[in-house]
Amino acid sequence: MTPTRRQAIVMSLALPLVLRVRPALATPEEMQAEIDRFTGGAAIVEAGVELKIPALVENGNSVPVSVSAESPMTDDDFVEEIAIFNEVNPLPNTVRFRFSPRSGRAEAQTRIRLNGSQHVTAIARKSDGTFHSAQVNVIVTAPACRES
Amino acid sequence: MSALVNVPESAAPGEIVDIKVLLQHPMETGFRTGPDGKLVPRNIIHSLRCLYLGEEVFAAELFPAVTANPFFAFTLVAEMTGQVEILWVDDSEEEHRETRTLTVG
């Protein structure tokens, strides 16, 4: 069956959407996929983790981040790792911290780049195999990665 | 490659001490284009470890999202007098090391 003129017009309008080149940015879906890889699909408790990032960031090239997870940090019960994920940078992974009972506290600070306003998620994996998370919504007025 | 490593000179046994590390590195993301219009190759520190008394007490895996001249602050439990070693590796795969002595007592 040959398409009617109306169908032909609709098809020609849809085509550019299909051919559109995907920008080199992580998406919330890619962040979720990376989180699933980290947790192995296990349930995540949205508690027990504190993620400190300024809510309003002027310079996305250097954003102070502080993350901590509640834990006695004993040999039997400690936080093994905390991973930080973002949804707008080119890669969903941001930084990962590995702890041991001899860290004393499951707490670390660093500085990261954020390529725009987005949610940033921290997920802690404890030695008992459970996962705990915290999420922060950050508004970035001057994103990173825009200078050439 | 220069690095600032801040370890307290002394601590009491069992005390949780703060360690601060500032490394000089461009942390080139591999996503930027240079003046010639070509992508600047990725060159980041991808691994940082802290050993105390020869054992790993903290480590970080870095991605291009970590800023140029990366800064880290973390803690360890003082046990006895010994070396605190900071080791890091960038994309040249060369390992760098800074060592400080923590006196406990």
gemmi code that builds the backbone of each chain (N, CA, C; Angstrom):
import gemmi

chains = {
    "A": [
        ("MET", (0.847, -1.200, 0.000), (0.000, 0.000, 0.000), (0.876, 1.242, 0.000)),
        ("THR", (0.681, 2.139, -0.921), (1.477, 3.360, -0.944), (0.950, 4.318, 0.107)),
        ("PRO", (1.835, 5.015, 0.815), (1.375, 5.937, 1.862), (0.619, 7.122, 1.253)),
        ("THR", (-0.357, 7.572, 1.967), (-1.077, 8.769, 1.543), (-0.153, 9.971, 1.739)),
        ("ARG", (-0.546, 11.079, 1.185), (0.287, 12.274, 1.327), (0.456, 12.622, 2.805)),
        ("ARG", (-0.647, 12.462, 3.581), (-0.586, 12.811, 5.005), (0.418, 11.916, 5.741)),
        ("GLN", (0.354, 10.609, 5.419), (1.288, 9.678, 6.079), (2.730, 10.002, 5.712)),
        ("ALA", (2.949, 10.355, 4.444), (4.304, 10.674, 3.991), (4.868, 11.875, 4.743)),
        ("ILE", (4.008, 12.878, 4.985), (4.456, 14.083, 5.697), (4.814, 13.722, 7.149)),
        ("VAL", (3.962, 12.904, 7.780), (4.204, 12.514, 9.173), (5.516, 11.751, 9.276)),
        ("MET", (5.747, 10.844, 8.296), (6.976, 10.058, 8.315), (8.208, 10.943, 8.145)),
        ("SER", (8.118, 11.906, 7.256), (9.276, 12.771, 7.018), (9.569, 13.638, 8.238)),
        ("LEU", (8.521, 13.929, 9.032), (8.735, 14.705, 10.256), (9.407, 13.848, 11.331)),
        ("ALA", (9.074, 12.574, 11.361), (9.597, 11.682, 12.397), (11.061, 11.335, 12.141)),
        ("LEU", (11.465, 11.336, 10.878), (12.806, 10.882, 10.510), (13.942, 11.621, 11.234)),
        ("PRO", (13.916, 12.965, 11.281), (15.029, 13.658, 11.951), (15.202, 13.230, 13.410)),
        ("LEU", (14.092, 12.878, 14.070), (14.194, 12.445, 15.466), (14.985, 11.143, 15.563)),
        ("VAL", (14.774, 10.262, 14.616), (15.460, 8.969, 14.625), (16.949, 9.167, 14.361)),
        ("LEU", (17.275, 10.091, 13.464), (18.660, 10.273, 13.044), (19.452, 11.194, 13.971)),
        ("ARG", (18.748, 11.828, 14.908), (19.411, 12.802, 15.764), (20.601, 12.170, 16.488)),
        ("VAL", (21.738, 12.847, 16.459), (22.936, 12.310, 17.103), (22.808, 12.503, 18.612)),
        ("ARG", (23.081, 11.437, 19.342), (22.972, 11.499, 20.797), (24.156, 12.286, 21.362)),
        ("PRO", (23.903, 13.306, 22.177), (25.030, 14.058, 22.737), (25.838, 13.186, 23.687)),
        ("ALA", (27.131, 13.524, 23.835), (28.019, 12.737, 24.685), (27.805, 13.104, 26.144)),
        ("LEU", (26.646, 12.791, 26.656), (26.330, 13.086, 28.045), (25.699, 11.853, 28.667)),
        ("ALA", (26.002, 11.641, 29.936), (25.300, 10.583, 30.650), (23.847, 11.022, 30.825)),
        ("THR", (22.961, 10.093, 30.885), (21.548, 10.401, 31.094), (21.133, 9.771, 32.415)),
        ("PRO", (19.983, 10.186, 32.959), (19.506, 9.520, 34.170), (19.434, 7.999, 33.999)),
        ("GLU", (19.118, 7.533, 32.783), (19.049, 6.081, 32.542), (20.432, 5.451, 32.660)),
        ("GLU", (21.449, 6.162, 32.107), (22.808, 5.614, 32.203), (23.295, 5.615, 33.640)),
        ("MET", (22.897, 6.658, 34.405), (23.263, 6.681, 35.822), (22.615, 5.479, 36.509)),
        ("GLN", (21.352, 5.228, 36.202), (20.645, 4.102, 36.815), (21.301, 2.774, 36.440)),
        ("ALA", (21.736, 2.656, 35.174), (22.386, 1.420, 34.728), (23.693, 1.203, 35.487)),
        ("GLU", (24.437, 2.295, 35.694), (25.710, 2.199, 36.414), (25.462, 1.862, 37.889)),
        ("ILE", (24.400, 2.439, 38.456), (24.040, 2.125, 39.846), (23.672, 0.645, 39.961)),
        ("ASP", (22.922, 0.134, 38.977), (22.544, -1.285, 38.995), (23.771, -2.183, 38.919)),
        ("ARG", (24.779, -1.735, 38.114), (26.015, -2.511, 38.034), (26.720, -2.544, 39.390)),
        ("PHE", (26.674, -1.394, 40.083), (27.347, -1.289, 41.390), (26.645, -2.142, 42.442)),
        ("THR", (25.315, -2.113, 42.428), (24.556, -2.824, 43.466), (24.225, -4.252, 43.059)),
        ("GLY", (24.400, -4.578, 41.784), (23.969, -5.884, 41.318), (22.458, -6.035, 41.387)),
        ("GLY", (21.753, -4.905, 41.346), (20.292, -4.923, 41.365), (19.702, -5.059, 42.757)),
        ("ALA", (20.543, -5.049, 43.792), (20.047, -5.195, 45.169), (19.242, -3.965, 45.587)),
        ("ALA", (18.399, -4.146, 46.594), (17.585, -3.041, 47.101), (18.484, -2.008, 47.771)),
        ("ILE", (18.091, -0.736, 47.678), (18.876, 0.353, 48.268), (18.017, 1.058, 49.318)),
        ("VAL", (18.566, 1.179, 50.514), (17.871, 1.898, 51.583), (18.250, 3.372, 51.495)),
        ("GLU", (17.233, 4.238, 51.375), (17.536, 5.663, 51.250), (17.695, 6.295, 52.626)),
        ("ALA", (18.729, 5.877, 53.333), (19.022, 6.396, 54.668), (20.426, 5.983, 55.052)),
        ("GLY", (20.962, 6.647, 56.063), (22.256, 6.235, 56.595), (23.446, 6.808, 55.858)),
        ("VAL", (23.185, 7.613, 54.834), (24.272, 8.238, 54.082), (24.029, 9.740, 54.061)),
        ("GLU", (25.099, 10.498, 54.235), (24.969, 11.947, 54.125), (25.867, 12.436, 52.987)),
        ("LEU", (25.263, 13.135, 52.028), (25.995, 13.675, 50.889), (25.872, 15.196, 50.962)),
        ("LYS", (27.021, 15.846, 51.141), (27.003, 17.307, 51.274), (27.616, 17.938, 50.029)),
        ("ILE", (26.764, 18.656, 49.280), (27.193, 19.433, 48.116), (26.420, 20.746, 48.205)),
        ("PRO", (27.033, 21.880, 47.895), (26.250, 23.115, 47.918), (25.051, 22.995, 46.967)),
        ("ALA", (23.873, 23.474, 47.393), (22.678, 23.355, 46.552), (22.792, 24.243, 45.315)),
        ("LEU", (23.516, 25.348, 45.451), (23.702, 26.270, 44.328), (25.207, 26.422, 44.084)),
        ("VAL", (25.638, 25.998, 42.902), (27.054, 26.028, 42.569), (27.287, 27.044, 41.470)),
        ("GLU", (28.229, 27.972, 41.663), (28.496, 28.964, 40.628), (29.468, 28.435, 39.594)),
        ("ASN", (30.462, 27.644, 40.036), (31.485, 27.156, 39.126), (31.489, 25.625, 39.121)),
        ("GLY", (30.977, 25.051, 38.038), (30.889, 23.595, 37.929), (32.228, 22.914, 37.802)),
        ("ASN", (33.303, 23.700, 37.603), (34.626, 23.098, 37.466), (35.216, 22.630, 38.796)),
        ("SER", (34.688, 23.122, 39.893), (35.217, 22.725, 41.192), (34.109, 22.795, 42.233)),
        ("VAL", (33.536, 21.635, 42.506), (32.415, 21.561, 43.435), (32.832, 20.712, 44.634)),
        ("PRO", (32.883, 21.310, 45.822), (33.268, 20.513, 46.992), (32.206, 19.483, 47.344)),
        ("VAL", (32.643, 18.268, 47.614), (31.742, 17.166, 47.952), (32.238, 16.521, 49.227)),
        ("SER", (31.321, 16.259, 50.137), (31.656, 15.535, 51.354), (30.616, 14.438, 51.520)),
        ("VAL", (31.074, 13.224, 51.719), (30.136, 12.104, 51.862), (30.510, 11.289, 53.080)),
        ("SER", (29.494, 10.800, 53.776), (29.754, 9.943, 54.933), (28.607, 8.957, 55.081)),
        ("ALA", (28.896, 7.831, 55.708), (27.876, 6.816, 55.965), (27.961, 6.397, 57.418)),
        ("GLU", (26.793, 6.161, 58.017), (26.754, 5.739, 59.419), (27.245, 4.310, 59.522)),
        ("SER", (28.202, 4.097, 60.425), (28.730, 2.749, 60.609), (29.625, 2.728, 61.823)),
        ("PRO", (29.616, 1.638, 62.601), (30.563, 1.533, 63.725), (32.000, 1.320, 63.242)),
        ("MET", (32.189, 0.919, 61.966), (33.512, 0.654, 61.385), (34.310, -0.329, 62.233)),
        ("THR", (33.672, -1.442, 62.587), (34.363, -2.543, 63.238), (34.663, -3.608, 62.179)),
        ("ASP", (35.446, -4.626, 62.564), (35.793, -5.673, 61.594), (34.553, -6.405, 61.074)),
        ("ASP", (33.500, -6.472, 61.917), (32.290, -7.201, 61.524), (31.282, -6.321, 60.802)),
        ("ASP", (31.372, -5.023, 60.970), (30.342, -4.126, 60.452), (30.995, -2.810, 60.043)),
        ("PHE", (31.286, -2.706, 58.744), (31.896, -1.466, 58.267), (31.416, -1.162, 56.852)),
        ("VAL", (31.689, 0.046, 56.412), (31.338, 0.449, 55.047), (32.525, 0.114, 54.151)),
        ("GLU", (32.282, -0.690, 53.133), (33.366, -1.099, 52.230), (33.663, -0.028, 51.191)),
        ("GLU", (32.584, 0.546, 50.643), (32.778, 1.458, 49.514), (31.629, 2.458, 49.430)),
        ("ILE", (31.948, 3.671, 49.007), (30.911, 4.658, 48.673), (31.197, 5.127, 47.255)),
        ("ALA", (30.194, 5.034, 46.386), (30.335, 5.475, 45.001), (29.418, 6.666, 44.767)),
        ("ILE", (29.909, 7.651, 44.019), (29.109, 8.840, 43.701), (28.801, 8.831, 42.204)),
        ("PHE", (27.513, 8.998, 41.891), (27.047, 8.963, 40.501), (26.412, 10.304, 40.133)),
        ("ASN", (26.547, 10.670, 38.843), (25.893, 11.883, 38.356), (25.123, 11.550, 37.089)),
        ("GLU", (24.191, 12.436, 36.702), (23.346, 12.109, 35.548), (23.583, 12.993, 34.332)),
        ("VAL", (24.432, 14.010, 34.396), (24.589, 14.920, 33.258), (26.012, 14.953, 32.699)),
        ("ASN", (27.022, 14.600, 33.483), (28.398, 14.574, 32.958), (28.520, 13.530, 31.848)),
        ("PRO", (29.619, 13.585, 31.051), (29.785, 12.568, 29.998), (29.791, 11.136, 30.528)),
        ("LEU", (30.241, 10.934, 31.761), (30.243, 9.598, 32.361), (29.438, 9.618, 33.657)),
        ("PRO", (28.655, 8.566, 33.910), (27.847, 8.563, 35.151), (28.677, 8.371, 36.416)),
        ("ASN", (29.869, 7.744, 36.296), (30.735, 7.586, 37.464), (31.434, 8.894, 37.781)),
        ("THR", (31.539, 9.206, 39.066), (32.183, 10.446, 39.484), (33.461, 10.136, 40.255)),
        ("VAL", (33.309, 9.417, 41.361), (34.446, 9.016, 42.190), (33.964, 7.898, 43.105)),
        ("ARG", (34.882, 7.024, 43.506), (34.538, 5.955, 44.441), (35.554, 5.917, 45.564)),
        ("PHE", (35.081, 5.732, 46.787), (35.951, 5.649, 47.950), (35.865, 4.257, 48.552)),
        ("ARG", (37.028, 3.689, 48.877), (37.071, 2.376, 49.503), (37.590, 2.549, 50.925)),
        ("PHE", (36.874, 1.948, 51.878), (37.245, 2.100, 53.286), (37.617, 0.750, 53.887)),
        ("SER", (38.219, 0.814, 55.062), (38.466, -0.396, 55.846), (38.103, -0.047, 57.290)),
        ("PRO", (37.978, -1.056, 58.160), (37.688, -0.722, 59.564), (38.721, 0.252, 60.129)),
        ("ARG", (39.936, 0.208, 59.602), (40.994, 1.084, 60.103), (40.913, 2.498, 59.528)),
        ("SER", (39.903, 2.757, 58.693), (39.646, 4.143, 58.286), (39.086, 4.941, 59.467)),
        ("GLY", (38.451, 4.236, 60.403), (37.872, 4.907, 61.569), (36.480, 5.460, 61.306)),
        ("ARG", (36.324, 6.156, 60.199), (35.019, 6.696, 59.796), (34.851, 6.451, 58.299)),
        ("ALA", (33.610, 6.199, 57.886), (33.319, 6.093, 56.448), (32.982, 7.502, 55.974)),
        ("GLU", (34.048, 8.277, 55.746), (33.849, 9.693, 55.456), (34.992, 10.166, 54.567)),
        ("ALA", (34.658, 10.897, 53.504), (35.703, 11.425, 52.632), (35.210, 12.700, 51.960)),
        ("GLN", (36.188, 13.523, 51.569), (35.891, 14.761, 50.842), (36.732, 14.813, 49.579)),
        ("THR", (36.174, 15.430, 48.547), (36.945, 15.721, 47.354), (36.286, 16.904, 46.641)),
        ("ARG", (36.773, 17.181, 45.414), (36.157, 18.231, 44.592), (35.883, 17.634, 43.226)),
        ("ILE", (34.691, 17.911, 42.690), (34.304, 17.298, 41.420), (33.861, 18.356, 40.413)),
        ("ARG", (33.734, 17.904, 39.141), (33.211, 18.755, 38.076), (31.768, 18.354, 37.813)),
        ("LEU", (30.905, 19.346, 37.629), (29.511, 19.054, 37.292), (29.140, 19.836, 36.038)),
        ("ASN", (28.737, 19.106, 35.008), (28.415, 19.723, 33.722), (26.935, 20.072, 33.660)),
        ("GLY", (26.464, 20.855, 34.628), (25.084, 21.294, 34.600), (24.309, 20.870, 35.833)),
        ("SER", (23.116, 21.456, 35.973), (22.263, 21.142, 37.124), (21.790, 19.698, 37.030)),
        ("GLN", (21.783, 19.021, 38.145), (21.449, 17.594, 38.109), (21.323, 17.024, 39.512)),
        ("HIS", (20.885, 15.751, 39.545), (20.903, 14.994, 40.791), (22.244, 14.276, 40.908)),
        ("VAL", (22.808, 14.310, 42.089), (24.025, 13.554, 42.375), (23.662, 12.544, 43.462)),
        ("THR", (24.063, 11.294, 43.256), (23.678, 10.216, 44.156), (24.913, 9.551, 44.751)),
        ("ALA", (24.869, 9.306, 46.048), (25.939, 8.554, 46.719), (25.355, 7.246, 47.215)),
        ("ILE", (26.047, 6.144, 46.950), (25.579, 4.835, 47.406), (26.703, 4.154, 48.167)),
        ("ALA", (26.380, 3.700, 49.381), (27.357, 3.020, 50.228), (27.072, 1.524, 50.244)),
        ("ARG", (28.131, 0.738, 50.097), (28.000, -0.720, 50.236), (28.632, -1.126, 51.557)),
        ("LYS", (27.812, -1.750, 52.413), (28.321, -2.151, 53.723), (28.818, -3.592, 53.679)),
        ("SER", (29.579, -3.962, 54.727), (30.192, -5.293, 54.746), (29.144, -6.397, 54.847)),
        ("ASP", (27.918, -6.065, 55.305), (26.863, -7.085, 55.368), (26.123, -7.215, 54.031)),
        ("GLY", (26.604, -6.492, 53.001), (26.015, -6.635, 51.667), (24.833, -5.712, 51.399)),
        ("THR", (24.485, -4.845, 52.359), (23.368, -3.927, 52.127), (23.876, -2.633, 51.497)),
        ("PHE", (22.947, -1.948, 50.815), (23.276, -0.699, 50.129), (22.432, 0.436, 50.704)),
        ("HIS", (23.062, 1.589, 50.889), (22.389, 2.752, 51.438), (22.714, 3.953, 50.561)),
        ("SER", (21.764, 4.885, 50.456), (21.999, 5.976, 49.509), (21.518, 7.325, 50.024)),
        ("ALA", (22.000, 8.364, 49.358), (21.520, 9.727, 49.564), (21.604, 10.432, 48.218)),
        ("GLN", (20.682, 11.360, 47.976), (20.682, 12.085, 46.709), (20.541, 13.579, 46.966)),
        ("VAL", (21.255, 14.369, 46.161), (21.208, 15.819, 46.292), (20.913, 16.406, 44.917)),
        ("ASN", (20.059, 17.415, 44.876), (19.793, 18.121, 43.624), (20.659, 19.380, 43.605)),
        ("VAL", (21.518, 19.500, 42.607), (22.469, 20.615, 42.549), (22.125, 21.518, 41.374)),
        ("ILE", (22.088, 22.805, 41.612), (21.896, 23.777, 40.528), (23.249, 24.388, 40.210)),
        ("VAL", (23.674, 24.268, 38.947), (24.986, 24.753, 38.519), (24.777, 25.906, 37.549)),
        ("THR", (25.287, 27.100, 37.889), (25.069, 28.251, 37.008), (26.104, 28.311, 35.889)),
        ("ALA", (27.356, 27.899, 36.135), (28.382, 27.865, 35.081), (28.951, 26.457, 35.012)),
        ("PRO", (28.461, 25.638, 34.071), (28.855, 24.231, 34.026), (30.323, 24.035, 33.675)),
        ("ALA", (30.863, 22.871, 34.064), (32.204, 22.468, 33.644), (32.147, 22.007, 32.198)),
        ("CYS", (33.290, 21.731, 31.620), (33.425, 21.104, 30.298), (32.984, 22.022, 29.168)),
        ("ARG", (32.674, 23.274, 29.419), (32.187, 24.128, 28.346), (33.320, 24.950, 27.748)),
        ("GLU", (34.413, 25.078, 28.479), (35.565, 25.771, 27.912), (36.196, 24.860, 26.878)),
        ("SER", (36.732, 25.435, 25.796), (37.258, 24.565, 24.745), (38.767, 24.439, 24.866)),
    ],
    "B": [
        ("MET", (56.075, 15.551, 39.721), (54.687, 15.855, 40.109), (54.670, 16.210, 41.592)),
        ("SER", (54.163, 17.369, 41.909), (54.216, 17.759, 43.314), (52.908, 17.417, 44.020)),
        ("ALA", (53.049, 17.186, 45.308), (51.890, 16.801, 46.098), (52.009, 17.392, 47.494)),
        ("LEU", (50.886, 17.807, 48.037), (50.844, 18.242, 49.431), (50.133, 17.151, 50.211)),
        ("VAL", (50.812, 16.580, 51.198), (50.217, 15.533, 52.026), (50.258, 16.009, 53.464)),
        ("ASN", (49.092, 16.106, 54.056), (49.005, 16.615, 55.420), (48.615, 15.492, 56.380)),
        ("VAL", (49.580, 15.055, 57.176), (49.361, 14.032, 58.196), (49.763, 14.659, 59.529)),
        ("PRO", (48.935, 14.540, 60.583), (49.346, 15.108, 61.872), (50.665, 14.481, 62.325)),
        ("GLU", (51.489, 15.267, 63.040), (52.781, 14.725, 63.464), (52.629, 13.677, 64.543)),
        ("SER", (51.634, 13.883, 65.430), (51.457, 12.918, 66.514), (49.977, 12.730, 66.817)),
        ("ALA", (49.680, 11.579, 67.429), (48.305, 11.264, 67.789), (48.317, 10.284, 68.947)),
        ("ALA", (47.181, 10.203, 69.651), (47.042, 9.232, 70.743), (46.591, 7.901, 70.144)),
        ("PRO", (46.941, 6.773, 70.794), (46.480, 5.484, 70.269), (44.945, 5.441, 70.196)),
        ("GLY", (44.427, 4.990, 69.072), (42.980, 4.895, 68.900), (42.331, 6.164, 68.384)),
        ("GLU", (43.110, 7.225, 68.319), (42.563, 8.500, 67.841), (42.313, 8.437, 66.327)),
        ("ILE", (41.191, 9.015, 65.888), (40.914, 9.090, 64.450), (41.522, 10.391, 63.927)),
        ("VAL", (42.484, 10.260, 63.005), (43.193, 11.450, 62.513), (42.782, 11.762, 61.079)),
        ("ASP", (42.819, 13.051, 60.750), (42.461, 13.521, 59.411), (43.692, 13.547, 58.523)),
        ("ILE", (43.550, 13.008, 57.325), (44.609, 13.041, 56.323), (44.104, 13.883, 55.157)),
        ("LYS", (44.928, 14.787, 54.667), (44.544, 15.611, 53.513), (45.608, 15.495, 52.434)),
        ("VAL", (45.148, 15.355, 51.204), (46.052, 15.171, 50.068), (45.642, 16.119, 48.940)),
        ("LEU", (46.604, 16.862, 48.422), (46.360, 17.718, 47.256), (47.434, 17.390, 46.226)),
        ("LEU", (47.020, 16.868, 45.086), (47.962, 16.431, 44.059), (47.942, 17.412, 42.894)),
        ("GLN", (49.126, 17.700, 42.339), (49.175, 18.589, 41.179), (49.018, 17.742, 39.917)),
        ("HIS", (47.914, 17.931, 39.208), (47.659, 17.134, 38.003), (46.576, 17.807, 37.160)),
        ("PRO", (46.742, 17.833, 35.808), (45.725, 18.512, 34.982), (44.386, 17.794, 34.951)),
        ("MET", (44.356, 16.469, 35.222), (43.119, 15.683, 35.145), (42.386, 15.971, 33.830)),
        ("GLU", (43.114, 15.773, 32.724), (42.542, 16.017, 31.387), (41.468, 14.965, 31.121)),
        ("THR", (40.245, 15.421, 30.854), (39.096, 14.507, 30.849), (39.043, 13.578, 29.642)),
        ("GLY", (39.649, 14.009, 28.505), (39.487, 13.242, 27.273), (38.218, 13.622, 26.523)),
        ("PHE", (37.469, 14.591, 27.045), (36.245, 15.045, 26.376), (36.400, 16.442, 25.795)),
        ("ARG", (37.567, 17.078, 26.044), (37.749, 18.454, 25.577), (38.447, 18.465, 24.233)),
        ("THR", (38.111, 19.473, 23.405), (38.834, 19.634, 22.141), (39.885, 20.717, 22.327)),
        ("GLY", (41.066, 20.481, 21.736), (42.152, 21.445, 21.817), (42.007, 22.504, 20.743)),
        ("PRO", (42.982, 23.430, 20.676), (42.928, 24.503, 19.676), (42.917, 23.969, 18.239)),
        ("ASP", (43.451, 22.766, 18.006), (43.472, 22.182, 16.665), (42.166, 21.463, 16.324)),
        ("GLY", (41.186, 21.529, 17.220), (39.892, 20.908, 16.952), (39.852, 19.420, 17.240)),
        ("LYS", (40.962, 18.875, 17.682), (41.001, 17.445, 17.998), (40.824, 17.234, 19.499)),
        ("LEU", (40.328, 16.058, 19.861), (40.153, 15.744, 21.276), (41.511, 15.669, 21.963)),
        ("VAL", (41.604, 16.315, 23.121), (42.823, 16.218, 23.925), (42.786, 14.859, 24.628)),
        ("PRO", (43.853, 14.044, 24.483), (43.799, 12.691, 25.067), (43.599, 12.719, 26.580)),
        ("ARG", (42.868, 11.719, 27.070), (42.602, 11.619, 28.490), (43.901, 11.408, 29.261)),
        ("ASN", (44.071, 12.124, 30.346), (45.201, 11.912, 31.252), (44.749, 12.275, 32.654)),
        ("ILE", (44.317, 11.252, 33.386), (43.839, 11.501, 34.754), (44.564, 10.581, 35.734)),
        ("ILE", (44.597, 11.007, 36.990), (44.961, 10.077, 38.063), (43.735, 9.189, 38.241)),
        ("HIS", (43.900, 7.878, 38.106), (42.722, 7.013, 38.231), (42.686, 6.239, 39.543)),
        ("SER", (43.791, 6.287, 40.271), (43.832, 5.508, 41.509), (44.644, 6.220, 42.574)),
        ("LEU", (44.108, 6.252, 43.772), (44.805, 6.819, 44.928), (44.644, 5.841, 46.075)),
        ("ARG", (45.759, 5.562, 46.800), (45.667, 4.649, 47.937), (46.425, 5.239, 49.109)),
        ("CYS", (45.938, 4.932, 50.300), (46.648, 5.323, 51.515), (46.956, 4.069, 52.312)),
        ("LEU", (48.252, 3.815, 52.527), (48.675, 2.685, 53.354), (49.174, 3.230, 54.691)),
        ("TYR", (48.797, 2.546, 55.767), (49.298, 2.889, 57.089), (49.811, 1.599, 57.713)),
        ("LEU", (51.058, 1.594, 58.164), (51.721, 0.390, 58.675), (51.660, -0.714, 57.623)),
        ("GLY", (51.762, -0.299, 56.352), (51.828, -1.256, 55.250), (50.500, -1.810, 54.791)),
        ("GLU", (49.406, -1.370, 55.408), (48.096, -1.906, 55.060), (47.187, -0.809, 54.524)),
        ("GLU", (46.363, -1.152, 53.522), (45.481, -0.135, 52.931), (44.388, 0.262, 53.920)),
        ("VAL", (44.288, 1.575, 54.185), (43.236, 2.055, 55.081), (42.184, 2.872, 54.334)),
        ("PHE", (42.547, 3.363, 53.135), (41.614, 4.147, 52.333), (42.102, 4.107, 50.892)),
        ("ALA", (41.154, 4.120, 49.955), (41.525, 4.187, 48.537), (40.431, 4.924, 47.781)),
        ("ALA", (40.795, 5.487, 46.647), (39.801, 6.166, 45.810), (40.027, 5.776, 44.362)),
        ("GLU", (38.920, 5.566, 43.651), (38.962, 5.381, 42.206), (38.445, 6.682, 41.602)),
        ("LEU", (39.284, 7.291, 40.755), (38.934, 8.603, 40.211), (38.467, 8.474, 38.761)),
        ("PHE", (37.467, 9.271, 38.411), (36.965, 9.355, 37.040), (37.222, 10.782, 36.548)),
        ("PRO", (36.997, 11.056, 35.239), (37.290, 12.414, 34.753), (36.506, 13.516, 35.471)),
        ("ALA", (35.475, 13.167, 36.208), (34.691, 14.172, 36.922), (35.423, 14.765, 38.117)),
        ("VAL", (36.543, 14.164, 38.521), (37.305, 14.746, 39.623), (38.098, 15.939, 39.076)),
        ("THR", (38.140, 17.029, 39.842), (38.733, 18.277, 39.359), (40.232, 18.144, 39.075)),
        ("ALA", (40.751, 19.092, 38.290), (42.198, 19.243, 38.148), (42.774, 19.487, 39.545)),
        ("ASN", (44.011, 19.049, 39.753), (44.656, 19.142, 41.068), (43.753, 18.563, 42.159)),
        ("PRO", (43.525, 17.251, 42.097), (42.560, 16.606, 42.986), (42.897, 16.775, 44.466)),
        ("PHE", (41.848, 16.969, 45.235), (41.954, 17.105, 46.688), (41.176, 15.977, 47.347)),
        ("PHE", (41.766, 15.375, 48.370), (41.059, 14.347, 49.139), (41.297, 14.553, 50.618)),
        ("ALA", (40.250, 14.336, 51.391), (40.378, 14.311, 52.843), (39.696, 13.053, 53.343)),
        ("PHE", (40.346, 12.345, 54.257), (39.790, 11.112, 54.814), (40.429, 10.879, 56.173)),
        ("THR", (40.115, 9.758, 56.797), (40.584, 9.518, 58.161), (41.241, 8.141, 58.272)),
        ("LEU", (42.022, 7.988, 59.338), (42.520, 6.653, 59.713), (42.664, 6.613, 61.229)),
        ("VAL", (42.710, 5.393, 61.757), (42.828, 5.201, 63.203), (44.301, 5.035, 63.562)),
        ("ALA", (44.816, 5.916, 64.427), (46.209, 5.827, 64.867), (46.379, 4.602, 65.756)),
        ("GLU", (47.379, 3.774, 65.443), (47.624, 2.575, 66.251), (49.006, 2.635, 66.910)),
        ("MET", (50.021, 2.722, 66.066), (51.387, 2.827, 66.578), (52.204, 3.685, 65.607)),
        ("THR", (53.342, 4.113, 66.055), (54.186, 4.954, 65.225), (54.573, 4.216, 63.951)),
        ("GLY", (54.397, 4.882, 62.822), (54.738, 4.228, 61.557), (54.488, 5.139, 60.380)),
        ("GLN", (54.650, 4.559, 59.201), (54.573, 5.322, 57.959), (53.139, 5.409, 57.439)),
        ("VAL", (52.802, 6.596, 56.977), (51.578, 6.789, 56.199), (52.032, 7.040, 54.770)),
        ("GLU", (51.650, 6.140, 53.869), (52.076, 6.270, 52.472), (50.879, 6.631, 51.599)),
        ("ILE", (51.084, 7.615, 50.734), (50.073, 7.967, 49.742), (50.626, 7.535, 48.376)),
        ("LEU", (49.897, 6.691, 47.680), (50.318, 6.211, 46.368), (49.259, 6.586, 45.343)),
        ("TRP", (49.700, 7.089, 44.197), (48.710, 7.390, 43.151), (49.279, 7.064, 41.774)),
        ("VAL", (48.370, 6.726, 40.865), (48.737, 6.298, 39.519), (47.889, 7.075, 38.517)),
        ("ASP", (48.553, 7.683, 37.512), (47.775, 8.336, 36.451), (47.845, 7.498, 35.177)),
        ("ASP", (47.331, 8.033, 34.067), (47.211, 7.236, 32.845), (48.565, 6.856, 32.243)),
        ("SER", (49.659, 7.457, 32.722), (50.978, 6.998, 32.283), (51.364, 5.706, 33.005)),
        ("GLU", (50.523, 5.286, 33.973), (50.690, 4.044, 34.757), (51.930, 4.065, 35.641)),
        ("GLU", (52.485, 5.259, 35.835), (53.632, 5.388, 36.725), (53.115, 5.639, 38.138)),
        ("GLU", (53.654, 4.903, 39.115), (53.173, 5.077, 40.483), (53.998, 6.125, 41.212)),
        ("HIS", (53.310, 7.049, 41.855), (53.975, 8.079, 42.647), (53.700, 7.817, 44.126)),
        ("ARG", (54.624, 8.267, 44.962), (54.505, 7.951, 46.377), (54.998, 9.110, 47.237)),
        ("GLU", (54.251, 9.399, 48.288), (54.677, 10.361, 49.306), (54.541, 9.663, 50.641)),
        ("THR", (55.512, 9.827, 51.506), (55.488, 9.133, 52.796), (55.636, 10.136, 53.944)),
        ("ARG", (54.845, 9.953, 54.989), (54.942, 10.760, 56.203), (54.987, 9.817, 57.402)),
        ("THR", (55.589, 10.278, 58.471), (55.617, 9.469, 59.693), (54.588, 9.997, 60.679)),
        ("LEU", (53.777, 9.092, 61.195), (52.808, 9.433, 62.231), (53.330, 8.870, 63.545)),
        ("THR", (53.585, 9.773, 64.501), (54.076, 9.341, 65.810), (52.890, 9.139, 66.739)),
        ("VAL", (52.779, 7.943, 67.288), (51.640, 7.615, 68.153), (52.162, 7.317, 69.555)),
        ("GLY", (51.573, 7.964, 70.546), (51.984, 7.692, 71.924), (51.642, 8.823, 72.848)),
    ],
}
model = gemmi.Model(1)
for chain_id, residues in chains.items():
    chain = gemmi.Chain(chain_id)
    for i, (resn, *xyz) in enumerate(residues, 1):
        res = gemmi.Residue()
        res.name, res.seqid = resn, gemmi.SeqId(i, " ")
        for name, pos in zip(("N", "CA", "C"), xyz):
            atom = gemmi.Atom()
            atom.name, atom.element = name, gemmi.Element(name[0])
            atom.pos, atom.b_iso = gemmi.Position(*pos), 0.0
            res.add_atom(atom)
        chain.add_residue(res)
    model.add_chain(chain)
structure = gemmi.Structure()
structure.add_model(model)
structure.setup_entities()
